[in-house]
Amino acid sequence: MKILVVTPTYLPVVGGAEFGIFEIYRRLGQKHDVSILTPQKSEEHIATHGTQDPYYDEEKIKVYRFNDKYRLNKIFGKEYYCKGLLPPFSVSYVKELFRFVKLHKPDLINFHYIAPCGLALVAMRAFGNIPIVLSLVGRSDVVSIESNCFRRFYYWGVIKGSSLIISNSRYYLQLGDKDCIDELIIPYGVDIDKYGHVENKQSLRLENGIDDKTIIIFTLQRLSKEKRVDILIRSMKYILEKRKDVLLIIGGIGPEEKILKNLCRELNVTENVRFSGYIKEKDLPIYFAMSDIFAFPSPDETFGIVFAQAMAAGLPIVAIRSSSIPEVVENGINGLLSNGLYPEMIAEHILTLIENEKLRKSMSSVNREKAVSRYNWDVIADQYESAFKRFMN
């Protein structure tokens, strides 16, 4: 198949959707002709949101980047866009998509995200004859959290204009009549061979200056406001009142880093919190292998690749009972869920896992098994391929 992927964001920009597109299509690129059509990001944006990790070098994928100069919020102003007075689309996608299709004649187009490429999807459906698949993979694709009626109408217009919807969780489509929508749930995943088999956990800790008896809580995300890492740091105050042998390792970079470090000083937990910065893909299995518990305080996730990584590493999980998270983390089975952003409750869950070794081992076993059976990138790429083939037929 000649597959065209249309996405508003791609590597070197860092994020779950970007990683997912890369992992799925570098596998499909071994057997099919894959091209990615995406706007060129500014140097400033790449500097603050990008990665220089050599693991993400483009492989078996042709990437075509264009100048997104006809985006409505650029022309009329962001204030109108944010208030919902403008439809969240870009005219540039229409122009670039039709030009690409005319030159390369793909067999199938896989759009990612409803906005800003939704208008191009609708236009291609109206004036083209190429099968269209829409992948819902990001926070902006969740129709139920869009409060503006005009945008909801636009979103559902794009969704119903798609021949097939692939969502990485059931969290996206929660409104309206879905009987006429062909939706397939295919989660994002993890390279299971890299996780769960790291040896010499004790020596890894010693190399990083961590005592073997220390309980390590690991978290990994972009350090931005919506991820609520501050809640996890606040929970450390309550944890340290009962246990002094606990270390929180925070992986990731972002605009909130300085604020979070100041919070550690305010709470007097600096000695028990370590900021690791950006962790390269080759080093991630080591951090997961060193750790005892994975904690993730973000309340708004559409899937969360970090959950799949923690599962593959066999770590019990502490997270928030909201958005798509209960689809991945079953309370009491493979993790513990807090009923809100309460530092005391998160601390209580972490202490429960620290003090109950039997529960930790049980959740560890369940998580590894779930990662192998459900969240293997190879299996997920095969599911995408099978869906495309059935759809083409």
ABEGO torsion letter per residue (X at the ends): XBBBBBBABBOABBEAAAAAAAAAAAAAAAABBBBBBBBBBBAAAAAAABBABAAABBBGBBBBBBBBAABAAAAAEAAAAAAGABBBBBAAAAAAAAAAAAAAGBABBBBBEAOAAAAAAAAAAAABABBBBBBBABAAABAAABABAAAAAAAAAAAAABABBBBABAAABABEBAAABBBBBBBBBBBAAABGABBGAAAAAAAAGBBAABBBBBBBBBBBAAAGAAAAAAAAAAAAAABAABBBBBBEBEAAAAAAAAAAAAAGAAAABBBAEBBBAAAAAAAAAABABBBBABABBAAGAAAAAAAAAGBBBBBBBBEAAAAABBBGAABBBBAEBBAAAAAAAAAAAAABAAAAAAAAAAAAAAAAAAABAAAAAAAAAAAAAAAAX
